[in-house]
C-alpha cells in the first residue's frame, strides 16, 4: 500500500494588511516592553520596520501561544543557536512577561545542556550583563562578599576539630 501526502497548493492571504500588521507589531512590542525602534543604535530602520510588521505584527500576534510562551520558545531557539544580537533584547525584556531571574537561569541551563556548554556559557554571560544594567527589571544579584584569604599559618581550628585530633593522638 502506497501512501501519498497531500500538499496544499493554494496560498492564503494574510488576514491583516501592511498598515494593520505594523500597528499590531507595535502593539506587541509595547506589550513586550520593548522600544519601538529596536533599541539598537546601529539597526537599519527599514529592516526594523519590516521586522515590526512581519515578525511581531504577524507571527507574534498569532493565536495559540501566549506572549510569555512565545518568548520562552524564542529565547530557547536564540540561545541554542548562540544568537548574541537576537537574544539580548529577549533576555533584557523577559521580566515584562513575568519571566523571573530564576526561570531565566533555568531556561539557560536547559538549553545549554542540549545545545552545548559554550552556548549556555555565552547565554549566561549575556544574562549576567543584563542583570547588571541599571533598572534591568530583574532582582539585582547581591554582590559577592569578599572573603579574605587565610594563610595556613594563621588558620584557626574549631574546638570540635581540636578535640577530635586530641582524642586520636591520645589513642596512639
Secondary structure as UniProt FT lines:
FT   HELIX           18..32
FT   TURN            36..37
FT   TURN            41..42
FT   HELIX           45..51
FT   HELIX           52..59
FT   TURN            60..61
FT   HELIX           67..80
FT   TURN            81..82
FT   HELIX           84..93
FT   HELIX           94..97
FT   HELIX           101..115
FT   HELIX           117..131
FT   TURN            134..135
FT   HELIX           152..154
FT   HELIX           159..171
//
